[in-house]
């Protein structure tokens, strides 16, 4: 019997599959870098009981990315298909998603991002970018949460979930590790009376970025680094 088909025909909470999933190996180096890049963007780490799982979700225009992630992490999910979320108002597609099953390999990542946080929200400590972000992680970070402003050829990493201090640390370590010249940008939300911070990578770093990440950017996401000549 095909193992994958058998897996999908049994309930995920059955004792058999709970034991089976814990017998699966941890992420290899490539997949760990992919996960780090996606968590830095917008993937969610969640802990239930002893172990953690990851939820990947992308807007409908980024289906190519969620499809790529589902292919990469197919052995770490009980979902037979990518899930779809619809807008309640007009029933149009809002986003695509899938979740991994909980596993010690994801718990290690949860601890990496959450152990130093006072309220257990996602956090980045000094040295994190230098130690854990490589060209693969940077590529998936850009695909997941980067945007290229065509007018001025500035690549923005939308790190608004992190405070000013953390953004300064991210920028400083990106610059040091990859020889970039990133700076901190801000946006003000009047309704919330709150300033948000993000990373701007200038046009002068175009060649560095392309050389670093282009081989890891999937075809559907190439527009994220499609700088003007």
C-alpha positions in Angstrom: 0.0 0.0 0.0 1.3 3.5 -0.8 2.4 5.0 2.5 1.2 8.5 1.6 -2.3 7.3 0.7 -2.4 5.2 3.9 -1.4 8.2 5.9 -4.3 10.3 4.5 -6.8 7.6 5.2 -6.2 7.5 8.9 -7.1 10.2 11.5 -4.1 12.4 12.4 -4.7 11.9 16.1 -4.5 8.1 15.9 -1.8 6.5 18.1 -0.3 5.0 15.0 0.3 8.3 13.3 1.3 10.1 16.4 4.1 7.6 16.8 4.9 7.6 13.1 5.4 11.4 12.9 7.7 11.4 15.9 9.8 8.8 14.1 10.4 11.1 11.1 13.8 12.8 10.8 14.3 16.4 11.6 14.6 19.0 8.8 17.7 18.9 6.7 19.9 22.1 6.4 18.1 23.3 3.3 14.6 23.0 4.7 15.7 24.6 8.0 16.9 27.6 6.1 13.6 27.8 4.1 11.6 27.7 7.4 13.8 30.4 9.0 13.2 32.6 6.0 9.5 32.0 6.1 9.2 32.6 9.8 11.0 35.9 9.4 8.4 36.8 6.9 4.9 35.6 7.9 4.8 31.8 8.6 3.4 31.1 12.1 5.0 28.9 14.7 2.5 27.4 17.1 3.1 25.1 20.1 0.5 22.6 21.3 1.5 20.4 24.2 5.1 19.3 23.9 5.9 20.1 20.3 5.4 22.9 17.8 4.0 23.0 14.2 4.2 25.6 11.4 1.4 27.2 9.5 2.3 28.5 6.0 -0.3 30.9 4.5 0.0 33.2 1.4 -2.4 35.5 -0.4 -4.0 34.2 -3.6 -1.5 36.1 -5.8 1.3 34.1 -4.2 -0.1 30.6 -4.9 3.2 29.7 -6.6 5.1 30.1 -3.3 2.6 28.1 -1.2 2.7 25.4 -3.8 6.5 25.3 -3.6 6.4 25.1 0.2 3.8 22.3 0.1 6.1 20.3 -2.2 9.1 20.9 0.1 7.3 20.0 3.3 4.9 17.3 2.0 6.5 14.7 4.3 5.8 16.9 7.3 2.0 17.5 6.9 -1.1 15.4 7.2 -3.0 17.7 4.8 -3.7 15.9 1.5 -4.2 19.2 -0.3 -3.4 22.9 0.1 -6.2 24.6 2.0 -8.2 27.6 0.7 -9.6 30.5 2.6 -12.5 32.6 1.1 -13.6 36.2 1.6 -16.9 36.1 3.5 -18.3 39.0 1.6 -17.9 37.9 -2.0 -16.6 34.3 -1.7 -13.5 35.1 -3.7 -10.3 33.3 -2.8 -8.4 35.2 0.0 -5.5 32.9 0.7 -3.9 29.5 0.5 -2.5 27.6 3.4 -1.3 24.3 4.9 0.0 23.2 8.3 2.7 20.8 9.3 2.1 18.3 12.0 3.8 18.9 15.4 7.3 17.6 15.7 10.5 18.1 17.7 12.2 19.6 14.7 9.7 22.5 14.7 10.0 22.8 18.5 13.7 23.6 18.1 12.7 26.4 15.8 10.0 27.6 18.1 12.5 27.8 20.9 14.9 29.7 18.6 12.3 32.4 17.9 10.3 32.4 21.2 12.4 31.4 24.2 13.8 35.0 24.8 10.4 36.7 24.3 8.6 37.9 27.5 5.2 37.1 26.1 6.3 34.2 23.9 5.7 36.2 20.7 8.1 35.9 17.8 11.4 37.6 18.6 14.9 38.0 17.1 17.9 38.3 19.4 21.2 40.0 18.5 23.3 37.6 16.5 20.3 35.7 15.0 20.7 37.1 11.4 24.4 36.6 11.5 24.1 33.0 12.7 21.0 31.6 11.0 20.2 33.6 7.9 22.0 32.4 4.7 21.2 33.0 1.1 18.4 30.4 1.1 16.7 31.9 4.1 17.1 35.4 2.6 15.5 34.3 -0.6 12.4 32.8 1.1 12.2 35.9 3.3 12.1 38.1 0.2 9.5 35.8 -1.5 7.3 35.6 1.6 7.3 39.2 2.7 9.4 41.3 0.4 8.3 44.0 -2.1 10.2 45.8 -4.8 9.2 49.4 -5.3 9.8 49.9 -9.1 9.9 53.7 -9.0 13.1 53.8 -6.9 14.2 50.2 -7.1 14.1 49.8 -3.3 13.6 46.3 -1.9 11.5 46.3 1.3 11.4 43.6 3.9 8.2 44.1 5.8 9.4 43.6 9.3 6.6 45.7 10.8 5.9 43.0 13.5 9.3 43.9 15.1 10.0 47.0 17.1 12.6 49.7 16.2 15.4 48.2 18.2 15.0 44.8 16.6 14.8 46.3 13.1 18.0 48.2 13.8 19.6 44.9 14.8 18.3 43.1 11.6 19.5 45.9 9.4 22.9 46.1 11.0 23.5 42.3 10.8 22.2 42.1 7.2 24.6 44.8 6.2 27.5 43.2 8.0 26.9 39.6 6.8 25.9 40.3 3.2 27.7 43.6 2.5 24.4 45.5 2.1 23.5 49.1 2.8 20.0 48.6 4.3 18.3 51.3 6.3 15.2 51.5 8.5 12.0 52.9 7.0 8.8 53.9 8.9 5.1 54.1 8.3 2.6 55.7 10.7 -0.9 54.2 11.3 -3.1 57.1 12.3 -6.0 54.9 13.5 -3.7 52.9 15.9 -1.4 55.9 16.6 1.5 53.6 16.0 4.7 53.8 14.0 5.9 50.7 12.2 9.4 49.9 11.1 10.7 48.0 8.0 14.0 47.3 6.2 14.8 49.1 3.0 17.5 47.7 0.8 18.6 50.3 -1.7 19.2 50.1 -5.5 22.9 50.1 -5.0 22.6 46.6 -3.5 20.8 45.2 -6.6 23.7 43.1 -7.9 24.5 41.8 -4.4 20.9 40.7 -3.9 20.5 39.1 -7.3 23.8 37.2 -6.9 22.8 36.0 -3.5 19.2 34.9 -4.0 18.2 34.6 -7.7 19.0 30.8 -7.9 16.6 30.2 -5.0 13.7 32.4 -6.1 11.0 30.3 -7.8 9.8 31.5 -11.3 6.5 32.9 -10.0 8.4 35.1 -7.5 11.1 36.5 -9.8 9.2 39.8 -10.0 10.3 40.4 -6.4 13.9 41.0 -7.6 13.0 42.3 -11.1 14.9 45.6 -10.8 14.6 48.2 -13.5 17.7 48.6 -15.7 
